Amino acid sequence: MKKIKFLKKISCLMLVMLITLTGCNFSQSASKDRITTGVGYEDTVFNRELVEGKMAVYYLSSGLSISTWYNQTAGGDAMIIIMPDGTTAMLDCGHQGEGAHALNRLKQLGIEKLDYFIVSHPHTDHIGGFSVIARNVEIGHVYMPPIEVMDRADVVAKDFIDGLEEKNIPYTHLAAGDVVELSKDVTMKVYNPEPGFGSNTKINLNESSLLTKFIYKDSSYLMNGDIANNGTNEKFNFATEDYLVEKYGDELKADVSKIGHHGNADTLSSMEWRETVGAKIYATLTTFPRDYGEHMKNIQAGGISLNTALDGDFVIYTDGDGTYDVQVSKDRASMEYEVLDTKDGYMHVE
């Protein structure tokens, strides 16, 4: 009996020590702009004060695998953009099943109106969640690819445009060469697709994705939807990256670059593309780290490779001076993909 009582006392003492030590970890002092939590850094990522007066892009991951009637597929693209003057935009919004997640993030950021919604291309993993967003958030204006691209998406795009017209949301079709002044200090340039390109039904609709660059002072973010670089594979049938590199060259340079088609190896995204873009940070939106080789290409090109499957939702923000602050929502657990050099999920990139 005495032995049992002694063991109970020891167990209680160890429990108290564990709680005390854990409590110390939770109460570590945070910087003025960053608030840590015991389970991750989501509170910090979506703390609107963190990016006040800065250009910020949030890369979202639902963490879901979506079941459709024809297959099992991973999460899609969804990005929230807050400009220095408070102008807001969203670029894609994932599958229908991901709409609620994106809406929750908008609410966390206190966004009740999106000044702009931008469609990269009309696939369900990019615009499926729009109905959820549109029912709950006011939308000022929608930008989308040329009409021939939208027409090819059949039911998906028709439902999307019908929804815009039902809610009287104005929209504009964009193509290569268009320039949009989104706010006083932020410009969006369009490099793809060229007018008429999307009507070629032999080429995968992914290749008609809007390739856009958001420019704020000396900082820039490149967004490329699902463009690929495989001209020999009938699934894609066009080496879009090679074509764009030849056409635009250094005009494609950007500090931050979203990786096309969720980092799938079958897109054959090239080192030449990465060398031309010359990004400091590469961002991949996916439910799981699909292809190790694509991740390593980003690193070999000299960039930091972020991935929503590894790092959770994350934000990349800047004062416009060409340097960037990054806040991820969770610490990277996989040593295979290298551990990010962060402090409480935060890092600064020159």
Buried (B, 14 or more C-beta within 10 A) or exposed (E): EEEEEEEEEEEEEEEEEEEEEEEEEEEEEBEEBBBBBEEBBBBBBBBEEBBEEBBBBBBBBBBBEBEEEEEEBBBBBBBBBBBBEEBBBBBBBBBBBBBBBBBEBBEBBEBEEBBBBBBBBBBBBBBBBBBBBBEEBEBBBBBBBBBBBBBBBEEBBEBBBEBBEEEEBEBEBBBBEBEBEBBEBBBBBBBBBBBEBBBBEEBBBBBBBBBBBBBBBEBBBBBBBBBBBBBEBEEBBBBBBBBBBEEBEEEBBBBBBBBBBBBBEBBBBBEBBBEBBBBBBBBBBBBBBBBEEBBEBBEEBEBBBBBBBBBBBBBBBBBBEBBBBBBBBBBBEEEEBBEBEBEBBBBEBE
